[in-house]
Amino acid sequence: MRVPRVDLQAEYASLREQVHAALERVCGTQRFILGPEGEALEEEIASYCGTKHAIGCASGSDALLLCLLAREVKPGEQVITTPFTFFATAGAVARLGARASFVDIDPRTFNLDPNALAHFLTTLPAARRQLLRAIIPVHLYGQPAEMKEIAALAHQYELAVIEDAAQALGADYASRQVGSLGLAGCFSFYPTKNLGGYGDGGMITTDDATLATRLRALRQHGSLGQKYRHEYLGFNSRLDELQAVVLRVKFQYLEEWNEKRRECAQRYDRLFEESGLTESSKTYPDASHPVVIPYRKPQCRHVFNQYVIRAWARDSLKEFLAKEGVETEIYYPIPLHLQPCFRHWGYKAGDFPEAERAAAEVLALPLYPGLTEEMQRYVVSKLREFYRG
């Protein structure tokens, strides 16, 4: 059996007529940039997330960069974030000449550890603390970070909270949607996201009207609307109408798709428990219980952009599964503090042991709304075959 990690072809087949009609609507107007479809999508996302404003942009990466630009983060200043996430989180910081101050992760959720964050802030020398501008917590794999503690620390130290919610549209924390829990929330519409376009796209949510106005200008070369007049040094980062209209078609199904993802995740949990490969009290895998299934925080609603296990002998398992037709991926094999391009920040192996251990153990299994129970049983049977023979 072949089990792809994600099946966008099947999703497209189910929406083909609706998508084609929507694209034809845009082509008929010949209005492709900053038009009514983008404005309608912004209104829909803002309403869904419970914020006053939503600003479309060209990608989730740009969403982060635009927020930092809007906060006027300068060279030499610092932004706190996790070393265990996609490159764009720290890349946006580096693009401005600032430095990412990494804090290690909670080994159960893979998100920024609020206890480690508190320790970092209380022990940081005063001179360096004055350089801090913001915290970027990441809602990794679709599970919200521990926002109550993070927000309290941010308030205490007068830091902006910019949520990296690229993988988490529809997730909530204590009954509040991600994207409404900080100064701003940053989303990605990359094709494999829970709400994915037919190319790149992004969105920023916020309640701050001044910030929203500045973001709208920055995404259009710093112009507030008067042609050829530029108040700020921005760049071109607009969500085009073709992407917006595709996203509006798919947005109607987001809640249904997220629920199917949770059902698939629960089925994986049950199958792994039945297989004897996992033990609920384990944080790390070992030879007797080689699989650790995803932990869910009680007050959070996970949307499972990825179903990520910790696996004993991960690399050998991945190779075996590939030969058996099961597609997997590692998110992420190199923690950000060990990326070659960030060498000048002075981090070294051993600085963030939880992030480094996660990078050596995590494996994303196939998960998408159309995944069948038969496919999931096959996946788990192959893991059992690998570990138990």
C-alpha positions in Angstrom: 0.0 0.0 0.0 1.1 3.5 -0.7 0.3 6.1 1.9 1.2 9.7 1.0 2.0 12.2 3.8 -0.6 14.5 2.3 -3.0 14.1 -0.7 -3.7 17.5 -2.3 -4.9 15.8 -5.5 -7.9 14.2 -3.8 -8.7 17.5 -2.1 -8.6 19.3 -5.5 -10.9 16.7 -7.1 -13.5 17.3 -4.5 -13.5 21.1 -5.0 -12.7 21.3 -8.7 -15.9 22.9 -9.9 -16.1 25.4 -7.1 -12.5 26.5 -7.5 -12.8 26.8 -11.2 -15.9 28.9 -10.9 -14.2 31.2 -8.4 -11.1 31.6 -10.5 -13.2 32.4 -13.5 -14.9 35.1 -11.4 -11.6 36.8 -10.7 -10.4 36.4 -14.3 -13.6 38.0 -15.5 -12.9 41.1 -13.5 -9.2 41.3 -14.4 -8.6 42.7 -11.0 -5.8 40.6 -9.5 -4.2 42.8 -6.7 -5.8 44.2 -3.6 -9.4 43.6 -4.8 -12.7 42.5 -3.3 -11.8 38.8 -2.8 -8.8 39.7 -0.7 -10.8 42.1 1.3 -13.6 39.6 1.9 -11.1 37.0 3.0 -9.5 39.4 5.4 -12.9 40.1 6.9 -13.7 36.3 7.2 -10.4 35.5 8.8 -10.7 38.4 11.3 -14.2 37.3 12.3 -13.1 33.7 12.6 -10.1 34.6 14.8 -12.0 37.1 16.8 -9.9 40.1 15.9 -10.7 43.5 14.6 -8.3 43.4 11.6 -6.7 40.9 9.2 -4.1 41.9 6.7 -3.3 39.7 3.7 0.3 39.3 2.6 2.4 37.2 0.2 3.5 34.5 2.7 3.6 33.4 6.3 7.3 34.3 6.3 6.5 37.8 5.2 3.8 38.1 7.9 6.5 37.6 10.5 8.8 40.1 8.8 6.1 42.7 8.4 5.2 42.5 12.1 8.8 43.0 13.1 9.1 45.9 10.7 5.9 47.5 12.0 7.3 47.2 15.5 10.5 48.9 14.2 12.9 46.2 15.4 16.4 47.5 14.6 19.8 46.0 14.0 21.4 44.8 17.3 18.1 44.3 19.1 16.8 40.9 20.1 13.6 38.8 19.8 12.9 35.8 21.9 11.7 32.6 20.2 12.1 28.8 20.0 15.0 27.1 18.3 12.7 24.3 17.2 10.6 25.6 14.4 10.7 26.4 10.7 13.5 28.6 9.5 11.3 31.6 8.8 10.7 32.4 12.5 14.3 33.3 13.1 14.9 34.3 9.5 12.6 37.2 9.8 14.5 38.4 12.9 17.9 38.0 11.1 16.7 39.9 8.0 16.4 43.1 10.1 19.9 42.7 11.6 18.5 41.7 14.9 19.3 38.5 16.9 17.1 35.7 17.9 17.4 34.9 21.6 16.4 31.3 21.8 14.7 29.6 24.7 14.3 25.8 24.9 11.1 23.8 24.4 8.7 21.8 26.5 9.6 18.2 25.5 5.9 17.2 25.5 4.4 19.9 23.3 7.6 21.0 21.4 6.5 24.6 22.1 8.4 27.3 23.9 8.8 26.3 27.6 7.4 29.1 29.8 9.5 27.9 32.7 12.7 28.2 30.6 11.4 31.6 29.4 11.0 32.8 32.9 14.5 31.6 33.9 16.0 33.3 30.8 14.3 36.6 31.5 15.2 36.7 35.2 18.8 35.7 34.7 19.5 37.9 31.7 21.9 40.8 32.3 20.1 44.2 32.5 22.1 45.6 29.5 21.0 42.7 27.3 17.4 42.8 28.6 17.1 46.4 27.4 17.7 45.1 23.8 14.7 42.7 23.9 11.8 43.8 21.7 9.4 40.9 21.3 8.6 37.3 21.9 7.5 35.0 19.0 5.9 31.9 20.4 5.2 29.2 17.8 2.0 27.1 17.8 4.0 24.1 16.5 2.3 21.4 14.5 -1.1 23.0 15.2 -1.0 23.0 19.1 -1.1 26.4 20.8 1.8 27.4 22.9 1.3 28.1 26.6 0.1 31.6 26.1 -1.1 32.6 29.6 2.4 32.3 31.1 4.1 33.8 28.0 1.7 36.8 27.9 2.2 37.4 31.6 6.0 37.4 31.2 5.7 39.6 28.1 3.7 42.1 30.0 6.1 42.1 32.9 9.1 42.8 30.7 7.2 45.1 28.2 7.6 42.9 25.2 5.3 42.5 22.2 3.9 39.0 21.6 3.8 38.1 17.9 2.2 34.6 17.4 3.7 32.4 14.8 0.5 30.6 14.0 1.5 29.4 10.5 0.5 25.8 11.3 -2.4 26.5 13.6 -5.4 28.3 11.9 -8.4 27.1 13.8 -6.6 26.0 17.0 -7.7 27.6 20.2 -6.3 28.2 23.7 -8.7 28.5 26.6 -11.5 29.0 24.1 -9.8 31.8 22.3 -8.5 31.4 18.7 -4.8 31.6 18.0 -4.1 34.9 16.3 -6.0 36.8 19.0 -3.7 36.0 21.9 -1.0 38.6 21.3 -0.3 41.9 19.6 -0.5 40.1 16.2 -0.9 36.6 14.8 0.9 35.4 11.7 -0.6 32.7 9.4 0.6 30.8 6.3 -1.5 29.6 3.4 1.2 27.4 2.0 -0.5 24.6 0.1 0.0 21.9 2.7 -1.4 24.0 5.6 -4.9 23.2 7.0 -6.1 26.1 4.9 -3.7 26.1 1.9 -3.8 28.1 -1.3 -2.5 27.2 -4.8 0.8 28.9 -4.1 2.2 31.1 -1.3 0.1 33.4 0.8 -0.2 34.8 4.4 -2.3 36.8 6.8 -1.8 38.9 9.9 -4.5 39.3 12.6 -4.5 42.1 15.2 -6.8 44.2 17.3 -4.5 47.2 17.1 -5.8 49.7 14.5 -2.5 51.6 14.3 -0.6 48.5 13.7 -3.0 47.3 11.1 -2.7 50.6 9.2 1.1 50.4 9.3 1.0 46.8 8.1 -1.2 47.6 5.2 1.3 50.3 4.1 4.4 48.2 4.6 3.0 45.4 2.4 2.7 47.9 -0.4 6.1 49.6 -0.4 5.2 51.7 2.6 2.4 53.6 0.9 -0.7 54.7 2.9 -2.7 54.9 -0.3 -1.5 58.0 -2.1 0.0 56.9 -5.3 3.8 57.3 -5.5 4.0 58.6 -1.9 5.8 56.3 0.6 5.6 57.0 4.3 7.7 53.9 5.3 10.3 51.7 3.8 8.2 48.7 3.0 8.2 46.1 0.2 5.9 44.2 -2.1 4.0 41.6 -0.1 0.4 41.4 -1.3 -2.0 38.5 -1.3 -3.2 38.3 -4.9 -6.9 37.8 -5.8 -6.4 34.4 -7.3 -5.0 33.0 -4.1 -7.7 34.8 -2.0 -10.6 33.4 -4.0 -9.2 29.8 -3.8 -8.8 30.3 0.0 -12.3 31.6 0.3 -13.7 28.4 -1.3 -11.6 26.2 0.9 -12.2 28.3 4.1 -15.8 27.1 4.1 -14.5 23.6 4.9 -11.8 24.4 7.4 -13.7 23.5 10.6 -14.9 20.2 9.0 -11.3 19.4 7.8 -9.8 20.2 11.2 -12.3 17.9 12.9 -11.4 15.1 10.5 -7.7 15.7 11.3 -8.5 15.4 15.0 -10.4 12.1 14.4 -7.4 10.7 12.4 -5.1 11.7 15.3 -7.3 10.0 17.8 -7.4 6.9 15.7 -3.6 6.9 15.5 -3.5 7.2 19.3 -5.7 4.2 19.7 -3.9 2.0 17.1 -0.5 2.8 18.7 -1.9 1.9 22.2 -3.3 -1.3 20.8 0.0 -2.1 19.2 1.9 -2.0 22.5 4.5 0.4 21.0 3.6 3.3 23.2 3.1 4.1 26.9 1.1 7.2 27.9 3.5 8.2 30.7 6.5 8.4 28.5 8.1 11.6 27.4 10.9 10.1 25.4 11.0 6.8 23.4 13.1 3.8 24.4 13.6 0.2 23.2 10.6 -1.1 25.2 8.2 1.6 24.1 9.7 3.0 20.9 6.9 5.5 20.0 5.7 8.5 21.9 2.4 9.8 20.6 1.5 13.6 20.5 0.7 15.1 23.9 -2.3 17.5 24.0 -2.6 20.3 26.5 -6.0 20.1 28.3 -7.0 23.7 27.6 -6.0 23.6 24.0 -7.7 22.5 20.8 -5.0 21.0 18.5 -5.6 21.2 14.7 -2.9 18.6 13.7 -1.3 20.3 10.8 1.1 17.4 11.5 0.8 14.2 13.6 4.3 14.0 15.0 5.6 11.1 17.0 8.9 10.7 18.9 10.5 7.5 17.5 13.3 5.3 18.7 15.9 4.8 15.9 14.1 7.4 13.9 16.2 7.6 10.9 16.2 3.9 10.3 12.5 3.8 10.8 12.0 6.5 8.2 14.0 4.6 5.7 12.1 1.4 6.4 8.7 3.1 6.0 9.7 4.7 2.7 10.5 1.3 1.3 7.1 0.1 2.5 5.3 2.9 0.8 4.7 5.2 3.8 5.7 8.8 3.2 7.0 10.6 6.3 8.8 13.9 7.0 11.1 15.3 9.7 10.0 18.7 11.1 12.8 19.7 11.8 16.1 17.9 11.6 18.4 20.8 12.5 17.5 23.2 15.3 17.8 26.9 14.4 20.6 27.6 16.8 22.8 25.1 14.8 21.9 26.4 11.4 25.1 27.5 9.5 23.8 30.9 8.6 23.2 31.8 12.3 26.7 30.8 13.3 27.6 34.4 14.1 25.1 34.4 16.9 27.5 32.2 18.9 25.3 29.2 19.8 26.7 25.7 20.0 25.5 22.1 20.3 24.2 21.4 23.8 22.8 24.9 24.4 19.2 23.7 24.0 19.1 20.0 24.7 15.4 19.5 24.4 15.3 21.1 20.9 18.3 19.0 19.9 16.8 15.8 21.2 13.5 16.5 19.5 15.3 17.1 16.2 16.8 13.6 16.5 13.5 11.9 17.4 10.5 13.5 15.7 8.7 12.0 12.7 5.6 13.3 11.0 3.3 10.5 9.9 0.7 10.8 7.1 -2.3 12.9 8.2 -4.9 14.7 6.2 -8.7 14.8 6.1 -9.0 12.0 3.5 -6.8 9.6 5.3 -8.6 6.3 5.8 -8.6 3.9 8.7 -7.2 1.2 6.4 -4.2 3.4 5.6 -3.6 4.3 9.3 -3.8 0.6 10.2 -1.2 -0.1 7.6 1.1 2.7 8.8 1.0 1.4 12.4 1.4 -2.2 11.4 4.6 -1.2 9.5 5.9 0.5 12.6 5.2 -2.6 14.7 6.9 -4.7 12.0 10.0 -2.5 12.2 10.2 -2.6 16.0 8.9 -6.1 16.8 9.7 -8.0 13.7 
